[in-house]
Amino acid sequence: MKNFITLLVLGILMGSCTNSENKMVTISVLEDVTETNFIASSSFELMESKLGLSDDIWAGVRFRYGTISSLEHNKRYELLLKPEQSLTGNNLERRAKVTAFSQEVEYLLNHPKDSTVYQYSAIWEPLTEEIKMLQKDSLGVFTVYLFSDLQENNNSWFSTYSKSDMGHLKNNPQKIEQLFLEKAKAISKKASTLKVIVVYQPRNRQEDMLFKQMKQLYKAVFKELQIPIEFTANLN
């Protein structure tokens, strides 16, 4: 019986160790910098809990950050904290690594963003590119936080500032849905643990109405892509 209990305890400890070693979370933040007065904007204070390191310092975390502007291709920053085993790791050294990682994340999120150059938003294609990149990794949990009003302003194929495009969105939404899906055709529809969360808080009724239109469009498109999507005014 004593040997059995010893083996059982060792099994539980090893199981716990394995779980921490295999646990990998990817947090991707895409921030629209074409506006300077968004009520909801990214910050380390908002995203710190999403990293999950306060619950498990041994877990692996990949953090990605990029801006949304008038450019379809913006630079992406990536930070990686590799998972470690609690039984074989050094607690003090691990906490130092977690602190250093958190400080780097804080710098990316809290450093001033230049919004004076890019006044028009190319949102959909950078978002789909990020999703495609994350889908290349079949392991882990992936969450994309998109801080944006979703007001696409790409004159080459769709713009919320075009009366014609918005007329089609109102009267023939399926046509616009197919347009967006065509731009996302490389996204895999296989089952995954990827989720998109849009963070935006309108300041007035007009912004609320515009966001509602784009929200319905995104819901329909993501349903077709078989990717969960949520909308929230804040992350508190």
C-alpha positions as CSV (number, residue, x, y, z in Angstrom):
1,M,0.0,0.0,0.0
2,K,2.8,2.4,0.9
3,N,4.5,1.8,-2.5
4,F,1.2,2.3,-4.2
5,I,0.6,5.7,-2.5
6,T,4.2,6.8,-3.3
7,L,3.6,5.9,-7.0
8,L,0.3,7.7,-7.0
9,V,1.8,10.9,-5.5
10,L,4.7,10.8,-8.0
11,G,2.2,10.3,-10.8
12,I,0.2,13.3,-9.8
13,L,3.3,15.4,-9.5
14,M,4.6,14.3,-12.9
15,G,1.1,14.9,-14.4
16,S,1.1,18.4,-13.0
17,C,4.6,19.0,-14.4
18,T,3.7,17.7,-17.8
19,N,0.6,20.0,-18.0
20,S,2.8,23.1,-17.3
21,E,5.4,22.0,-19.8
22,N,2.8,21.5,-22.5
23,K,0.7,24.6,-21.8
24,M,1.3,27.3,-24.4
25,V,-0.8,30.4,-24.7
26,T,-0.5,32.8,-27.6
27,I,-1.9,36.4,-27.2
28,S,-1.9,38.6,-30.2
29,V,-2.8,42.3,-30.0
30,L,-3.7,44.2,-33.1
31,E,-4.2,47.9,-32.4
32,D,-5.8,50.5,-34.7
33,V,-3.6,53.6,-34.4
34,T,-5.5,55.7,-37.0
35,E,-7.5,57.4,-34.2
36,T,-6.1,59.1,-31.1
37,N,-9.3,59.2,-29.1
38,F,-10.5,55.6,-28.8
39,I,-12.0,55.0,-25.4
40,A,-10.8,51.4,-25.3
41,S,-7.1,51.0,-26.1
42,S,-4.6,48.4,-25.4
43,S,-2.4,48.6,-22.3
44,F,-0.4,46.3,-20.2
45,E,-2.8,46.8,-17.3
46,L,-5.6,45.4,-19.4
47,M,-3.6,42.5,-20.9
48,E,-1.5,41.3,-18.0
49,S,-4.1,38.9,-16.7
50,K,-4.6,37.5,-20.2
51,L,-1.1,36.2,-20.1
52,G,-2.0,33.8,-17.3
53,L,1.4,34.0,-15.6
54,S,0.0,35.0,-12.3
55,D,-1.8,31.6,-12.2
56,D,1.1,29.5,-13.5
57,I,4.6,31.0,-13.8
58,W,5.8,27.8,-15.5
59,A,3.5,28.0,-18.5
60,G,4.7,29.1,-21.9
61,V,3.4,32.4,-23.4
62,R,3.9,33.9,-26.8
63,F,2.9,37.5,-27.1
64,R,2.5,39.3,-30.5
65,Y,1.8,42.9,-31.1
66,G,1.1,44.9,-34.3
67,T,-0.5,48.1,-35.3
68,I,-3.4,48.7,-37.7
69,S,-3.0,51.6,-40.1
70,S,-3.4,52.5,-43.7
71,L,-0.8,50.0,-44.5
72,E,-1.8,46.4,-45.2
73,H,1.6,45.1,-44.0
74,N,2.8,46.4,-40.7
75,K,5.6,45.2,-38.5
76,R,4.8,42.5,-36.0
77,Y,6.7,42.1,-32.7
78,E,6.9,38.8,-31.0
79,L,8.0,37.8,-27.5
80,L,8.4,34.2,-26.3
81,L,8.5,32.8,-22.8
82,K,9.2,29.1,-23.1
83,P,7.4,26.7,-20.7
84,E,9.5,25.0,-18.0
85,Q,9.0,22.2,-15.5
86,S,8.3,23.2,-12.0
87,L,9.9,20.1,-10.5
88,T,13.3,20.6,-12.3
89,G,13.2,24.4,-12.6
90,N,14.6,27.1,-10.3
91,N,11.7,29.2,-8.8
92,L,13.7,32.4,-8.4
93,E,15.2,32.2,-11.9
94,R,11.8,31.5,-13.4
95,R,10.2,34.4,-11.6
96,A,13.1,36.6,-12.9
97,K,12.3,35.4,-16.5
98,V,8.6,36.1,-16.0
99,T,9.3,39.6,-14.7
100,A,11.6,40.4,-17.7
101,F,9.1,39.0,-20.1
102,S,6.3,41.1,-18.6
103,Q,8.4,44.2,-18.7
104,E,9.0,43.7,-22.5
105,V,5.2,43.2,-23.0
106,E,4.5,46.3,-21.0
107,Y,6.9,48.3,-23.2
108,L,5.3,47.2,-26.4
109,L,1.8,48.0,-25.2
110,N,2.4,51.2,-23.3
111,H,5.0,53.0,-25.5
112,P,3.5,56.0,-27.4
113,K,2.0,55.2,-30.9
114,D,2.3,57.6,-33.8
115,S,-1.1,58.1,-35.3
116,T,-0.4,61.2,-37.3
117,V,0.9,59.5,-40.4
118,Y,-1.8,56.9,-41.0
119,Q,-5.3,58.3,-41.0
120,Y,-7.1,55.5,-42.9
121,S,-7.6,52.0,-41.7
122,A,-6.8,48.8,-43.5
123,I,-8.1,46.3,-41.0
124,W,-9.4,43.1,-42.6
125,E,-6.3,42.0,-44.5
126,P,-3.9,42.5,-41.6
127,L,-6.3,40.6,-39.4
128,T,-6.6,37.7,-41.7
129,E,-2.9,37.5,-42.2
130,E,-2.4,37.3,-38.4
131,I,-5.0,34.5,-38.2
132,K,-3.3,32.6,-41.0
133,M,0.1,32.9,-39.3
134,L,-1.3,31.6,-36.0
135,Q,-3.0,28.7,-37.7
136,K,0.3,27.4,-38.8
137,D,0.8,26.3,-35.1
138,S,-1.5,23.4,-34.3
139,L,-0.7,23.3,-30.6
140,G,-1.8,25.7,-27.9
141,V,-4.5,28.3,-27.3
142,F,-4.6,31.4,-29.5
143,T,-6.5,34.7,-28.8
144,V,-6.4,37.7,-31.1
145,Y,-7.4,41.0,-29.5
146,L,-8.4,43.6,-32.1
147,F,-8.7,47.1,-30.8
148,S,-10.6,48.8,-33.6
149,D,-13.8,50.5,-34.7
150,L,-13.8,48.1,-37.7
151,Q,-14.2,51.2,-40.0
152,E,-12.4,49.7,-43.1
153,N,-11.1,52.4,-45.5
154,N,-9.5,50.5,-48.4
155,N,-10.7,52.2,-51.5
156,S,-9.4,49.3,-53.7
157,W,-12.2,46.9,-52.6
158,F,-14.3,48.2,-49.7
159,S,-14.6,51.4,-47.6
160,T,-17.0,52.3,-44.9
161,Y,-16.6,55.9,-46.2
162,S,-18.1,54.9,-49.5
163,K,-21.9,55.5,-49.8
164,S,-22.0,52.8,-52.5
165,D,-20.2,50.2,-50.4
166,M,-22.3,50.9,-47.3
167,G,-25.4,50.8,-49.4
168,H,-24.5,47.3,-50.5
169,L,-23.8,46.3,-46.9
170,K,-27.3,47.5,-45.9
171,N,-29.3,46.2,-48.8
172,N,-27.2,43.2,-50.0
173,P,-25.0,42.1,-47.1
174,Q,-24.3,38.7,-48.6
175,K,-22.4,40.4,-51.5
176,I,-20.1,42.2,-49.0
177,E,-19.7,39.0,-46.9
178,Q,-18.5,37.2,-50.0
179,L,-16.1,40.0,-50.7
180,F,-14.6,39.7,-47.2
181,L,-14.5,35.9,-47.5
182,E,-12.6,36.1,-50.8
183,K,-9.9,38.1,-49.0
184,A,-9.8,35.4,-46.3
185,K,-9.8,32.4,-48.6
186,A,-6.5,31.1,-47.3
187,I,-7.8,30.8,-43.7
188,S,-8.2,27.2,-42.7
189,K,-11.7,26.1,-41.5
190,K,-10.3,23.1,-39.5
191,A,-11.2,23.0,-35.8
192,S,-8.8,25.0,-33.7
193,T,-8.5,26.8,-30.4
194,L,-8.3,30.2,-32.0
195,K,-10.6,33.0,-31.0
196,V,-10.9,36.7,-32.0
197,I,-12.1,39.4,-29.5
198,V,-12.9,42.9,-30.9
199,V,-12.5,45.7,-28.3
200,Y,-14.3,48.9,-29.1
201,Q,-16.5,51.4,-27.2
202,P,-18.4,54.0,-29.3
203,R,-18.5,57.6,-28.1
204,N,-21.8,58.5,-29.6
205,R,-24.9,57.1,-31.4
206,Q,-23.4,57.6,-34.9
207,E,-20.3,55.6,-34.0
208,D,-22.5,53.0,-32.4
209,M,-24.6,52.6,-35.5
210,L,-21.6,52.3,-37.8
211,F,-20.0,49.8,-35.5
212,K,-23.2,47.7,-35.3
213,Q,-23.2,47.4,-39.1
214,M,-19.6,46.2,-39.2
215,K,-20.2,44.0,-36.2
216,Q,-23.0,42.1,-38.0
217,L,-20.7,41.7,-41.0
218,Y,-17.9,40.3,-39.0
219,K,-20.3,37.9,-37.2
220,A,-21.5,36.5,-40.5
221,V,-18.0,36.2,-42.0
222,F,-16.5,34.5,-38.9
223,K,-19.4,32.1,-38.7
224,E,-18.6,31.0,-42.2
225,L,-14.9,30.8,-41.3
226,Q,-15.8,28.7,-38.2
227,I,-13.8,30.9,-35.9
228,P,-15.4,32.2,-32.7
229,I,-15.6,36.0,-32.4
230,E,-16.6,38.2,-29.5
231,F,-17.2,41.9,-29.1
232,T,-16.6,43.9,-25.9
233,A,-16.5,47.5,-24.9
234,N,-13.7,46.8,-22.4
235,L,-11.6,44.0,-20.9
236,N,-12.0,44.8,-17.2
